[in-house]
Amino acid sequence: MSTGSSPVVVTLAEIARIAGVGRAAVSNWRRRYESFPVPVGGTDTSPQFSLADVEAWLRQENKLKTVANPLDRLWPEYESLGERDTSGRLVAQVGLRSSGAAPVGSSDEAVMDRRNADLLERTLELAAREGSSATFHFLLERWLRTHVRQITTTPPRLAELMLKIADLFHPEPVRTVLDPACGTGTLLAAAGRQWGNGSEAEVRLLGQDSDPVLVQVTQARLAVDGLAADDLSNVSLAAGDTLRADAHSRQQVDVVLCNPPSNERDWGHAELATDPRWVYGQPPRTEPELAWVQHAVAALAPGGVAVLVLPPAVAARRAGRRIRAGLLRAGLLRAVVALPPGAAPPYGVGMHLWILRAKSGTESGSQVPAELTLVDTAQDGSSVAAERGGVDWPAVTTQVTDVLGGKGTQGGVSLPVVDLLDEQVDLTPARHIPRTRTATMVDLRQFWARFDAHLSELRAVADTLSELAPTEHDEPVALISVGELERAGALEIRAGQGLPDDLVRRGERRKGEARVLTGAPFSGQTQLWLPAPIAVQGEQDGSLTVTASQDVIVSALARAFDVQVDTDVPSVLGPQLSALRVNPAVLDAWFLVGCLRAPANVQRAGTHASTTSRIDVRRLQVPRLSLDEQRRYGEIYRRISVFERDLREMKAVGAELSRSLGDLLAAGQLPRT
């Protein structure tokens, strides 16, 4: 390492990975050991520590529970390089060199300084032992996670769905695939696996991106995954602005897969005014997505298919109605699919898939399709909250492929093109797909039965709570903080941790699954589940925080503060939550929750810096009472929580009743009075 280079630093999460423990254990070490290394950078909420100091301390205190993963040890050195592009190029070189796609002494390697060249050689030595694919994908995943705000990627499950759709509309063999905004190569890699033929790689993969570092990463990814020929003859990747300088303008391809950038204003509107690709109208400056759509259409061979990820506004904005009408009249736009929120970035918005197919050489003008298929995967309340890992991909995939393949109509409809060619040309699926059904007599009676049950429980609890009255006394009650209770052994604080998103499932609970909680409110969340063996293993190795009976769950974000006794254990807690495990011999869980939720208590322990401020749980206070008194107060709060729960559930049932009666009224199915 060259003199004067930046020190290699690690976060608390990286220390946990190196030591083979959970993040909560590292936080406890930091509090309990005065010898724990002091931060050398970062912030108060996300401190950074010298890797050399941390490793020395771990060895000194014998805290290395397992053999440290050499990749975990290596990554901080990449992160210390600072710039995204520098570390990205180095990650790409690891993939290219280890796969044999880039020879020693390549142009990128020639401009490396001594530090980077040394790090590359050590990584290649590690890749020879650990496997080139495992090493490259580990570094790529960490690089993408570190720069998640700068790099948009296509989720793998969405890529799989796009390929299934392309297969439905292009049953012939696929020989060429283009992604004109390839990013890190997720779609091209999926296409290579789907349509390639092992090492022979018969499918030709074409890609372009304005970011040269992402192009290098894509090339490395295809090489490492065995999707590129040894001489890269079946891969053509270019760095450059696709709309302004198309590197594959002479190519006609079987399939275009693309997740293009959106909301870009400087895309070349003025200088491309007379571009021959604008067959269906010059895209307005505010409609760059329609420029990408027409670019994809221009690249299709006869019978070729394009599948694009687009913002939902593209289907309805007034400025684009002429181009949408032109695509419909030409029979190019075959389907629009509305995805649930969480399916693709930005995760708070339900993106659309547009499916376009060029007329084949054997089709005449009279054979142009006269219908457009619309699919809404979020119909009937099946949409998910905007949280990663919350999409029921098997259900979404089945629904989309069934509707597009003609095997079902759930959440889908095929409309005559002429019915869509009105003044708006609005292609938003939800605007055209009616609700699948209205409530039946059985539904209404079930709703009313649930409503009456909650009302009865509310009356019973209210009768008890209404008899309570405040006592009159002048003596102040002694208080003790949660931090003091922790030091006294009355409770233990366990911080929530990152979740294995690829293993978290959405939907109804299956036998042997643990509930997953990601934040407040604890009730009404998207139902997420984790297989019991994964939860058990995660608790044993410290990588997951799993609750036990009488644990208290705390959401410490100031804008979403909540506290609750977990009555549905075990629950796996995400990073925004913590579990307080009480010692029942000295502390009552229900009493603790009732005191912690007091608004005055929260104000004392919180800050007003921003909406992302956290409540310092250790500063919250509870009265010093005997265990018998705690239990008496705890029973009162348990009844208050029942009162709150029944109020929430009665409100939800009331909303269902109101909605169902409104639907019946609109359909003219309510009896006349």
C-alpha positions as CSV (number, residue, x, y, z in Angstrom):
1,M,0.0,0.0,0.0
2,S,1.4,3.4,-1.0
3,T,2.4,5.9,1.6
4,G,-0.3,8.4,2.6
5,S,-3.2,6.3,1.3
6,S,-6.5,6.4,3.1
7,P,-6.8,3.9,6.0
8,V,-9.0,0.9,5.5
9,V,-12.2,1.4,7.6
10,V,-15.1,-0.8,8.6
11,T,-18.6,-0.2,10.0
12,L,-20.2,-2.0,12.9
13,A,-22.0,-4.3,10.4
14,E,-18.7,-5.3,8.7
15,I,-17.1,-5.9,12.1
16,A,-20.0,-8.3,12.8
17,R,-19.4,-10.2,9.6
18,I,-15.7,-10.4,10.2
19,A,-16.2,-11.7,13.7
20,G,-19.1,-14.1,12.7
21,V,-21.6,-12.5,15.2
22,G,-24.7,-10.3,15.0
23,R,-24.6,-6.6,15.0
24,A,-26.1,-6.5,18.5
25,A,-23.1,-8.4,19.9
26,V,-20.7,-5.8,18.4
27,S,-22.8,-2.9,19.9
28,N,-22.6,-4.6,23.3
29,W,-18.8,-5.0,22.9
30,R,-18.5,-1.3,22.2
31,R,-20.4,-0.4,25.4
32,R,-18.8,-2.9,27.7
33,Y,-15.1,-2.8,26.7
34,E,-13.2,0.4,27.3
35,S,-10.5,-1.1,25.0
36,F,-12.8,-1.3,22.0
37,P,-11.3,0.8,19.2
38,V,-12.4,4.4,18.9
39,P,-14.0,5.6,15.6
40,V,-11.7,7.1,13.0
41,G,-14.5,8.5,10.8
42,G,-18.1,8.3,9.9
43,T,-20.9,9.8,12.0
44,D,-22.3,9.3,15.5
45,T,-25.0,7.0,14.1
46,S,-22.7,5.2,11.6
47,P,-19.2,5.2,13.0
48,Q,-16.2,3.8,11.1
49,F,-13.3,2.0,12.6
50,S,-9.8,1.2,11.5
51,L,-9.7,-2.4,10.2
52,A,-6.2,-3.0,11.5
53,D,-7.3,-1.8,15.0
54,V,-10.4,-3.9,14.9
55,E,-8.6,-7.1,13.9
56,A,-6.0,-6.6,16.6
57,W,-8.7,-6.1,19.2
58,L,-10.7,-9.2,18.1
59,R,-7.6,-11.3,18.3
60,Q,-6.7,-9.8,21.7
61,E,-10.1,-10.5,23.2
62,N,-10.6,-13.9,21.5
63,K,-13.8,-12.7,19.8
64,L,-13.4,-14.4,16.5
65,K,-16.0,-17.1,16.9
66,T,-15.5,-18.6,13.4
67,V,-12.8,-18.5,10.8
68,A,-13.1,-15.0,9.2
69,N,-14.4,-15.0,5.6
70,P,-11.5,-13.7,3.6
71,L,-13.9,-11.9,1.3
72,D,-15.4,-10.0,4.3
73,R,-11.8,-9.0,5.1
74,L,-11.1,-7.9,1.6
75,W,-14.1,-5.7,0.9
76,P,-13.2,-2.8,3.2
77,E,-10.1,-2.3,1.1
78,Y,-12.3,-1.8,-2.0
79,E,-14.5,0.6,0.0
80,S,-11.6,2.6,1.1
81,L,-10.7,3.4,-2.5
82,G,-13.4,6.1,-2.2
83,E,-14.7,6.8,-5.6
84,R,-17.5,4.6,-7.0
85,D,-15.8,4.4,-10.5
86,T,-12.4,3.4,-9.1
87,S,-13.8,0.5,-7.1
88,G,-16.2,-0.4,-9.9
89,R,-13.4,-0.7,-12.5
90,L,-11.4,-2.9,-10.1
91,V,-14.4,-5.2,-9.4
92,A,-14.9,-5.5,-13.2
93,Q,-11.2,-6.3,-13.7
94,V,-11.5,-9.1,-11.1
95,G,-14.3,-10.7,-13.2
96,L,-12.5,-10.2,-16.5
97,R,-9.1,-11.4,-15.4
98,S,-10.4,-14.4,-13.4
99,S,-12.6,-15.6,-16.3
100,G,-9.8,-15.1,-18.8
101,A,-11.8,-12.5,-20.8
102,A,-9.1,-9.8,-20.1
103,P,-5.4,-10.6,-20.5
104,V,-2.8,-9.4,-18.1
105,G,-1.6,-5.9,-19.0
106,S,-5.0,-4.7,-20.4
107,S,-5.5,-1.0,-20.8
108,D,-7.4,-0.5,-17.6
109,E,-4.8,-2.4,-15.6
110,A,-2.0,-0.3,-17.2
111,V,-3.3,2.9,-15.6
112,M,-3.7,1.5,-12.1
113,D,-1.6,2.8,-9.3
114,R,0.5,0.5,-7.2
115,R,-2.1,0.2,-4.4
116,N,-4.9,-0.9,-6.8
117,A,-2.7,-3.2,-8.8
118,D,-1.6,-4.9,-5.5
119,L,-5.3,-5.2,-4.4
120,L,-6.2,-6.7,-7.8
121,E,-3.5,-9.4,-7.6
122,R,-4.4,-10.4,-4.0
123,T,-8.1,-10.6,-5.1
124,L,-7.2,-12.8,-8.0
125,E,-5.2,-15.1,-5.7
126,L,-8.2,-15.3,-3.4
127,A,-10.5,-16.0,-6.4
128,A,-8.3,-18.9,-7.4
129,R,-8.9,-20.5,-4.0
130,E,-12.6,-19.4,-3.3
131,G,-13.8,-19.6,-6.9
132,S,-13.9,-16.8,-9.5
133,S,-17.7,-16.6,-9.6
134,A,-18.2,-16.4,-5.9
135,T,-15.5,-13.8,-5.5
136,F,-16.7,-11.6,-8.3
137,H,-20.4,-11.8,-7.3
138,F,-19.5,-11.0,-3.7
139,L,-17.6,-7.9,-4.7
140,L,-20.3,-6.9,-7.1
141,E,-23.1,-7.3,-4.6
142,R,-21.2,-5.2,-2.0
143,W,-20.4,-2.5,-4.6
144,L,-24.0,-2.2,-5.6
145,R,-25.2,-2.1,-2.0
146,T,-22.6,0.6,-1.2
147,H,-23.7,2.8,-4.1
148,V,-27.4,1.9,-4.2
149,R,-28.5,5.5,-4.5
150,Q,-26.3,6.0,-7.6
151,I,-27.0,2.8,-9.5
152,T,-30.5,1.5,-10.4
153,T,-30.7,-2.2,-11.0
154,T,-33.5,-4.5,-12.3
155,P,-34.6,-7.0,-9.7
156,P,-33.8,-10.6,-10.8
157,R,-37.4,-11.8,-10.4
158,L,-38.6,-8.9,-12.6
159,A,-36.0,-9.9,-15.2
160,E,-37.3,-13.5,-15.2
161,L,-40.9,-12.2,-15.7
162,M,-39.8,-10.1,-18.6
163,L,-38.1,-13.1,-20.3
164,K,-41.3,-15.2,-19.8
165,I,-43.3,-12.5,-21.5
166,A,-40.9,-12.3,-24.4
167,D,-41.1,-16.1,-24.8
168,L,-44.9,-15.9,-25.0
169,F,-44.7,-13.3,-27.8
170,H,-41.7,-14.8,-29.6
171,P,-42.0,-18.6,-29.6
172,E,-39.3,-18.9,-32.3
173,P,-35.6,-19.4,-31.3
174,V,-34.0,-16.2,-30.0
175,R,-30.6,-15.4,-31.6
176,T,-30.1,-11.8,-30.7
177,V,-31.0,-9.8,-27.6
178,L,-30.4,-6.0,-27.1
179,D,-30.5,-4.0,-23.9
180,P,-29.9,-0.3,-24.9
181,A,-29.6,0.8,-21.3
182,C,-27.9,-2.3,-19.9
183,G,-26.7,-0.9,-16.5
184,T,-25.0,-3.8,-14.7
185,G,-26.3,-6.4,-17.1
186,T,-29.0,-8.1,-15.1
187,L,-31.3,-8.4,-18.2
188,L,-28.6,-9.5,-20.6
189,A,-27.3,-12.1,-18.1
190,A,-30.9,-13.5,-17.6
191,A,-31.3,-13.6,-21.4
192,G,-28.0,-15.5,-21.8
193,R,-29.1,-18.1,-19.3
194,Q,-32.6,-18.4,-20.9
195,W,-31.6,-18.6,-24.5
196,G,-27.9,-19.4,-24.6
197,N,-26.6,-22.9,-25.0
198,G,-24.0,-23.4,-22.3
199,S,-20.5,-22.6,-23.2
200,E,-21.3,-22.3,-26.9
201,A,-23.4,-19.2,-26.1
202,E,-25.4,-19.3,-29.3
203,V,-27.4,-16.2,-28.4
204,R,-25.7,-12.8,-29.3
205,L,-26.0,-10.3,-26.5
206,L,-25.8,-6.6,-27.4
207,G,-25.8,-3.8,-24.8
208,Q,-25.0,-0.1,-24.4
209,D,-24.9,2.3,-21.4
210,S,-23.9,5.9,-20.9
211,D,-21.8,4.8,-17.9
212,P,-18.5,3.1,-19.0
213,V,-17.9,1.6,-15.6
214,L,-21.3,-0.2,-15.8
215,V,-20.5,-1.5,-19.2
216,Q,-17.3,-3.0,-17.9
217,V,-19.2,-4.6,-15.0
218,T,-21.7,-6.0,-17.5
219,Q,-18.9,-7.5,-19.6
220,A,-17.3,-9.0,-16.5
221,R,-20.6,-10.4,-15.4
222,L,-21.3,-12.1,-18.7
223,A,-17.8,-13.6,-18.8
224,V,-17.8,-14.9,-15.2
225,D,-21.3,-16.5,-15.6
226,G,-20.1,-18.4,-18.7
227,L,-22.5,-16.5,-21.0
228,A,-19.8,-15.0,-23.2
229,A,-17.5,-16.9,-25.6
230,D,-13.8,-17.0,-24.7
231,D,-13.1,-14.3,-27.3
232,L,-16.3,-12.3,-26.4
233,S,-17.4,-12.8,-30.0
234,N,-21.1,-13.2,-29.0
235,V,-21.1,-10.1,-26.9
236,S,-21.1,-6.5,-28.2
237,L,-21.1,-3.9,-25.4
238,A,-20.6,-0.1,-25.9
239,A,-20.3,2.9,-23.7
240,G,-22.1,6.0,-24.9
241,D,-25.4,7.8,-25.1
242,T,-27.8,5.4,-26.8
243,L,-30.3,7.9,-28.1
244,R,-27.7,10.3,-29.4
245,A,-25.1,7.8,-30.6
246,D,-26.6,4.3,-31.1
247,A,-23.7,1.8,-31.3
248,H,-26.0,-0.9,-32.7
249,S,-28.0,1.1,-35.2
250,R,-27.4,-1.4,-38.0
251,Q,-28.6,-4.3,-35.9
252,Q,-32.0,-5.9,-36.0
253,V,-32.7,-8.1,-33.0
254,D,-35.2,-10.7,-31.9
255,V,-35.7,-9.4,-28.4
256,V,-35.2,-6.0,-26.7
257,L,-35.2,-6.0,-22.9
258,C,-34.8,-2.6,-21.3
259,N,-35.3,-0.7,-18.0
260,P,-34.5,2.7,-19.4
261,P,-33.8,5.9,-17.3
262,S,-36.8,8.0,-16.7
263,N,-37.6,11.7,-16.2
264,E,-34.5,12.8,-18.0
265,R,-34.9,16.2,-19.7
266,D,-31.6,16.4,-21.5
267,W,-32.0,13.4,-23.7
268,G,-31.5,15.1,-27.1
269,H,-34.9,16.4,-27.9
270,A,-33.7,19.3,-30.1
271,E,-30.8,17.7,-31.8
272,L,-32.8,14.5,-32.6
273,A,-35.8,16.3,-34.0
274,T,-35.5,14.7,-37.5
275,D,-34.3,11.3,-36.3
276,P,-35.8,8.5,-38.5
277,R,-36.7,6.5,-35.4
278,W,-39.6,8.8,-34.6
279,V,-42.0,7.1,-37.0
280,Y,-44.9,7.7,-34.6
281,G,-44.1,11.2,-33.7
282,Q,-41.3,13.2,-32.2
283,P,-41.3,12.6,-28.4
284,P,-42.0,15.8,-26.5
285,R,-39.1,17.0,-24.3
286,T,-41.1,15.8,-21.2
287,E,-41.5,12.3,-22.7
288,P,-38.1,10.7,-22.9
289,E,-39.6,7.3,-22.1
290,L,-41.4,7.4,-25.5
291,A,-38.1,8.1,-27.2
292,W,-36.8,4.8,-25.7
293,V,-40.0,3.0,-26.8
294,Q,-39.5,4.1,-30.4
295,H,-35.8,3.3,-30.2
296,A,-36.7,-0.3,-29.1
297,V,-39.2,-0.6,-31.9
298,A,-36.7,0.6,-34.5
299,A,-34.2,-2.1,-33.4
300,L,-36.7,-5.0,-33.8
301,A,-36.4,-7.5,-36.6
302,P,-39.7,-8.7,-38.2
303,G,-41.6,-10.6,-35.5
304,G,-39.3,-9.2,-32.8
305,V,-40.5,-8.4,-29.3
306,A,-39.6,-5.6,-26.9
307,V,-40.4,-5.6,-23.2
308,L,-39.7,-2.3,-21.4
309,V,-40.1,-1.2,-17.8
310,L,-41.7,2.3,-17.7
311,P,-43.2,4.7,-15.1
312,P,-47.1,4.5,-14.9
313,A,-47.5,8.1,-16.0
314,V,-46.2,7.2,-19.5
315,A,-49.5,5.4,-20.1
316,A,-51.6,8.5,-19.4
317,R,-49.7,11.8,-19.8
318,R,-51.5,14.1,-22.3
319,A,-48.2,15.0,-24.0
320,G,-47.7,11.5,-25.2
321,R,-51.2,10.6,-26.4
322,R,-50.3,11.0,-30.2
323,I,-47.4,8.6,-30.0
324,R,-49.5,6.1,-28.0
325,A,-52.2,6.3,-30.6
326,G,-49.7,5.7,-33.4
327,L,-48.3,2.6,-31.7
328,L,-51.8,1.2,-31.2
329,R,-52.9,1.9,-34.8
330,A,-49.8,0.1,-36.1
331,G,-50.5,-2.9,-34.0
332,L,-47.1,-2.6,-32.3
333,L,-48.2,-2.2,-28.6
334,R,-49.7,-5.6,-27.6
335,A,-50.0,-5.3,-23.8
336,V,-49.5,-3.1,-20.8
337,V,-48.9,-4.8,-17.4
338,A,-49.3,-2.8,-14.1
339,L,-46.8,-4.2,-11.5
340,P,-47.4,-3.9,-7.8
341,P,-45.4,-1.3,-5.8
342,G,-42.1,-2.9,-4.7
343,A,-41.5,-4.8,-7.9
344,A,-39.0,-2.4,-9.4
345,P,-37.3,0.9,-8.4
346,P,-38.5,3.3,-7.4
347,Y,-40.1,0.9,-5.0
348,G,-42.9,3.2,-3.9
349,V,-44.5,3.2,-7.4
350,G,-46.1,0.4,-9.3
351,M,-44.2,0.4,-12.6
352,H,-45.6,-0.8,-15.9
353,L,-44.4,-3.3,-18.5
354,W,-45.0,-2.4,-22.1
355,I,-44.9,-5.3,-24.6
356,L,-44.4,-4.4,-28.3
357,R,-44.1,-6.8,-31.2
358,A,-43.1,-5.9,-34.8
359,K,-45.1,-7.3,-37.6
360,S,-43.6,-10.5,-39.1
361,G,-42.7,-10.8,-42.7
362,T,-45.7,-13.1,-43.3
363,E,-48.3,-10.7,-41.7
364,S,-50.2,-8.3,-43.9
365,G,-51.7,-5.0,-42.9
366,S,-55.1,-6.6,-42.4
367,Q,-53.7,-9.0,-39.8
368,V,-52.6,-6.2,-37.5
369,P,-54.0,-7.0,-34.0
370,A,-57.1,-5.0,-33.2
371,E,-56.9,-5.5,-29.4
372,L,-54.7,-4.4,-26.5
373,T,-54.3,-6.6,-23.5
374,L,-54.2,-4.9,-20.1
375,V,-53.2,-6.6,-16.9
376,D,-53.4,-5.2,-13.3
377,T,-51.5,-7.3,-10.8
378,A,-52.5,-5.0,-8.0
379,Q,-56.2,-5.5,-8.3
380,D,-58.4,-6.5,-5.4
381,G,-56.0,-5.3,-2.8
382,S,-53.2,-7.6,-3.7
383,S,-50.8,-4.8,-4.0
384,V,-48.0,-4.7,-1.5
385,A,-46.4,-2.0,0.6
386,A,-43.3,-0.4,-1.0
387,E,-40.8,-2.6,0.7
388,R,-38.2,-4.8,-0.8
389,G,-39.0,-8.5,-0.7
390,G,-42.7,-7.8,-0.3
391,V,-43.9,-8.9,-3.8
392,D,-45.5,-12.3,-4.2
393,W,-43.6,-13.0,-7.4
394,P,-45.0,-16.5,-8.1
395,A,-48.6,-15.1,-7.9
396,V,-47.7,-12.1,-10.1
397,T,-45.9,-14.2,-12.7
398,T,-48.7,-16.7,-12.9
399,Q,-51.3,-14.0,-13.3
400,V,-49.4,-12.2,-16.0
401,T,-48.5,-15.3,-18.0
402,D,-52.0,-16.7,-17.7
403,V,-53.6,-13.6,-19.0
404,L,-51.1,-12.9,-21.8
405,G,-51.1,-16.6,-22.7
406,G,-54.9,-16.8,-23.0
407,K,-55.2,-19.2,-20.0
408,G,-57.0,-16.8,-17.6
409,T,-58.7,-13.4,-17.2
410,Q,-58.1,-12.7,-13.5
411,G,-57.1,-9.0,-13.3
412,G,-56.9,-8.7,-17.1
413,V,-58.9,-7.6,-20.1
414,S,-58.5,-7.3,-23.9
415,L,-60.0,-4.2,-25.4
416,P,-60.6,-3.2,-29.0
417,V,-58.0,-0.6,-30.1
418,V,-60.7,1.6,-31.5
419,D,-62.2,1.9,-27.9
420,L,-58.9,3.3,-26.7
421,L,-58.4,5.9,-29.4
422,D,-60.2,8.7,-27.6
423,E,-59.0,12.1,-26.7
424,Q,-56.8,10.9,-23.8
425,V,-55.5,7.5,-25.1
426,D,-55.2,6.5,-21.5
427,L,-53.6,3.0,-21.3
428,T,-53.5,2.7,-17.5
429,P,-54.8,-0.9,-16.8
430,A,-56.7,0.1,-13.6
431,R,-58.8,2.6,-15.6
432,H,-60.2,-0.2,-17.8
433,I,-60.3,-3.3,-15.7
434,P,-63.4,-3.6,-13.5
435,R,-63.4,-5.1,-10.1
436,T,-63.7,-8.8,-10.4
437,R,-66.8,-9.0,-8.3
438,T,-69.1,-7.2,-5.8
439,A,-69.9,-8.4,-2.3
440,T,-72.4,-11.2,-1.9
441,M,-75.0,-11.7,0.8
442,V,-72.6,-14.1,2.6
443,D,-69.8,-11.5,2.5
444,L,-72.0,-8.8,4.0
445,R,-73.3,-11.0,6.8
446,Q,-69.7,-12.1,7.6
447,F,-68.6,-8.4,7.7
448,W,-71.5,-7.5,10.0
449,A,-70.8,-10.5,12.3
450,R,-67.1,-9.3,12.7
451,F,-68.3,-5.7,13.2
452,D,-70.7,-6.8,16.0
453,A,-68.0,-9.0,17.6
454,H,-65.5,-6.2,17.9
455,L,-68.3,-3.8,19.1
456,S,-69.2,-6.3,21.9
457,E,-65.6,-6.7,23.0
458,L,-65.2,-2.9,23.0
459,R,-68.2,-2.5,25.2
460,A,-66.8,-5.1,27.7
461,V,-63.4,-3.5,27.9
462,A,-64.8,0.0,28.0
463,D,-66.9,-0.9,31.0
464,T,-63.8,-1.8,32.9
465,L,-61.6,1.1,31.8
466,S,-64.3,3.7,32.4
467,E,-64.3,2.9,36.1
468,L,-60.6,4.0,36.4
469,A,-59.9,7.4,37.9
470,P,-56.6,9.2,38.6
471,T,-55.3,9.2,42.2
472,E,-54.5,12.3,44.2
473,H,-51.0,12.4,45.6
474,D,-48.2,15.0,45.8
475,E,-45.2,12.7,46.2
476,P,-43.2,12.3,43.0
477,V,-42.7,8.8,41.8
478,A,-39.0,7.6,41.6
479,L,-38.0,6.8,38.0
480,I,-35.4,4.5,36.4
481,S,-34.2,4.6,32.8
482,V,-34.1,1.7,30.4
483,G,-30.4,2.0,30.2
484,E,-30.1,1.6,34.0
485,L,-32.5,-1.4,33.8
486,E,-30.2,-2.9,31.1
487,R,-27.1,-2.5,33.3
488,A,-28.9,-4.0,36.3
489,G,-29.8,-7.1,34.2
490,A,-33.6,-6.4,34.3
491,L,-33.7,-6.5,30.5
492,E,-31.6,-7.0,27.4
493,I,-31.8,-4.9,24.3
494,R,-31.5,-6.8,21.0
495,A,-31.3,-4.6,17.8
496,G,-33.0,-5.8,14.7
497,Q,-30.8,-6.7,11.7
498,G,-30.8,-6.9,7.9
499,L,-33.2,-9.5,6.4
500,P,-32.4,-12.1,3.7
501,D,-34.8,-10.5,1.2
502,D,-34.5,-13.4,-1.2
503,L,-35.9,-15.8,1.4
504,V,-38.7,-13.6,2.8
505,R,-42.1,-14.6,1.4
506,R,-45.3,-12.5,1.1
507,G,-48.9,-13.9,1.5
508,E,-50.8,-16.1,3.9
509,R,-48.8,-17.8,6.7
510,R,-47.8,-21.3,6.1
511,K,-47.0,-24.0,8.7
512,G,-43.6,-23.6,10.2
513,E,-43.0,-19.9,9.2
514,A,-42.0,-17.0,11.5
515,R,-43.5,-13.6,11.1
516,V,-41.2,-10.9,9.8
517,L,-41.6,-7.3,11.0
518,T,-39.9,-4.4,9.2
519,G,-41.3,-1.3,11.0
520,A,-44.2,0.4,12.7
521,P,-47.2,0.0,12.8
522,F,-46.8,-3.6,13.8
523,S,-50.4,-4.4,12.8
524,G,-51.7,-3.9,9.2
525,Q,-48.2,-4.5,7.7
526,T,-47.8,-6.5,4.5
527,Q,-47.7,-10.1,5.7
528,L,-44.1,-11.3,5.4
529,W,-42.8,-14.7,6.5
530,L,-39.5,-16.5,6.9
531,P,-39.1,-20.3,7.0
532,A,-38.5,-21.5,10.6
533,P,-35.2,-23.3,9.9
534,I,-33.8,-20.0,8.5
535,A,-35.0,-18.1,11.6
536,V,-33.5,-20.7,13.9
537,Q,-30.2,-20.7,12.1
538,G,-30.1,-16.9,12.0
539,E,-30.7,-16.7,15.8
540,Q,-28.0,-19.3,16.5
541,D,-25.3,-17.5,14.4
542,G,-26.4,-14.0,15.5
543,S,-27.4,-12.8,12.0
544,L,-31.1,-12.5,12.8
545,T,-33.0,-11.0,15.8
546,V,-35.8,-13.4,16.8
547,T,-38.3,-12.6,19.6
548,A,-39.4,-14.9,22.4
549,S,-42.4,-14.9,24.7
550,Q,-43.0,-11.6,26.5
551,D,-40.4,-9.8,24.5
552,V,-41.2,-6.1,23.9
553,I,-40.8,-4.8,20.3
554,V,-39.7,-1.2,19.9
555,S,-39.8,0.9,16.7
556,A,-37.4,3.8,17.6
557,L,-37.9,6.1,14.6
558,A,-39.3,9.4,15.9
559,R,-41.9,9.6,13.1
560,A,-43.1,6.0,13.7
561,F,-42.4,5.3,17.4
562,D,-44.3,2.3,18.8
563,V,-43.9,-0.2,21.5
564,Q,-45.7,-3.6,21.8
565,V,-45.6,-6.9,23.7
566,D,-45.0,-9.6,21.0
567,T,-48.0,-11.9,21.4
568,D,-47.3,-13.7,18.1
569,V,-43.8,-15.1,18.7
570,P,-41.5,-15.8,17.1
571,S,-41.1,-12.6,15.1
572,V,-38.0,-11.8,13.0
573,L,-37.1,-8.1,13.4
574,G,-35.8,-5.8,10.6
575,P,-33.1,-3.1,11.2
576,Q,-35.6,-0.4,12.2
577,L,-36.8,-2.4,15.3
578,S,-35.4,-3.7,18.6
579,A,-36.5,-6.3,21.1
580,L,-36.4,-5.8,24.9
581,R,-36.1,-9.1,26.6
582,V,-37.3,-8.7,30.2
583,N,-36.3,-10.6,33.3
584,P,-39.8,-11.6,34.5
585,A,-38.5,-12.0,38.1
586,V,-38.1,-8.2,38.4
587,L,-39.9,-6.6,35.4
588,D,-43.4,-7.0,33.9
589,A,-43.5,-6.7,30.1
590,W,-47.0,-5.1,29.9
591,F,-46.1,-2.5,32.6
592,L,-42.9,-1.7,30.6
593,V,-44.8,-1.1,27.4
594,G,-47.4,1.1,29.0
595,C,-44.8,3.3,30.5
596,L,-42.6,3.5,27.4
597,R,-45.5,4.6,25.1
598,A,-46.3,7.6,27.3
599,P,-46.0,10.7,25.0
600,A,-44.2,12.8,27.7
601,N,-41.7,10.0,28.0
602,V,-41.0,9.9,24.3
603,Q,-40.6,13.7,24.1
604,R,-37.8,13.5,26.8
605,A,-35.9,10.8,24.9
606,G,-36.3,12.1,21.3
607,T,-34.8,14.7,19.2
608,H,-36.2,17.1,16.6
609,A,-33.4,17.0,14.1
610,S,-35.3,15.5,11.2
611,T,-38.1,13.0,10.4
612,T,-35.5,10.2,10.4
613,S,-34.4,11.0,14.0
614,R,-34.5,8.0,16.4
615,I,-35.8,7.8,19.9
616,D,-33.0,6.8,22.3
617,V,-34.6,3.8,24.0
618,R,-32.1,3.8,26.8
619,R,-33.3,7.3,27.9
620,L,-36.9,6.3,28.3
621,Q,-38.0,6.0,31.9
622,V,-40.4,3.9,34.0
623,P,-41.5,4.3,37.6
624,R,-39.7,2.3,40.3
625,L,-42.5,0.0,41.5
626,S,-42.7,-3.4,43.2
627,L,-43.4,-6.4,40.9
628,D,-46.9,-6.8,42.3
629,E,-47.7,-3.1,41.5
630,Q,-46.1,-3.5,38.0
631,R,-48.4,-6.5,37.3
632,R,-51.5,-4.5,38.4
633,Y,-50.6,-1.6,36.1
634,G,-49.6,-4.1,33.4
635,E,-53.0,-5.7,33.4
636,I,-54.6,-2.3,33.0
637,Y,-52.4,-1.6,30.0
638,R,-53.1,-5.0,28.5
639,R,-56.8,-4.1,28.5
640,I,-56.0,-0.7,26.9
641,S,-54.1,-2.5,24.2
642,V,-57.2,-4.8,23.6
643,F,-59.3,-1.6,23.4
644,E,-56.9,-0.1,20.8
645,R,-56.8,-3.4,18.8
646,D,-60.6,-3.7,18.6
647,L,-60.9,-0.1,17.6
648,R,-58.5,-0.6,14.7
649,E,-60.1,-3.9,13.6
650,M,-63.6,-2.4,13.8
651,K,-62.4,0.5,11.7
652,A,-61.0,-1.9,9.1
653,V,-64.2,-4.0,9.0
654,G,-66.3,-0.8,8.8
655,A,-64.2,0.3,5.8
656,E,-64.8,-3.0,4.0
657,L,-68.5,-2.7,4.7
658,S,-68.6,0.8,3.4
659,R,-66.7,-0.1,0.3
660,S,-68.8,-3.2,-0.4
661,L,-72.1,-1.3,0.0
662,G,-70.8,1.4,-2.2
663,D,-69.9,-1.1,-5.0
664,L,-73.4,-2.7,-4.7
665,L,-75.0,0.7,-4.9
666,A,-73.0,1.7,-8.0
667,A,-74.0,-1.7,-9.6
668,G,-77.7,-1.2,-8.8
669,Q,-77.7,-4.3,-6.7
670,L,-79.0,-2.9,-3.4
671,P,-82.8,-3.4,-2.7
672,R,-85.0,-0.4,-3.0
673,T,-86.3,0.9,0.3
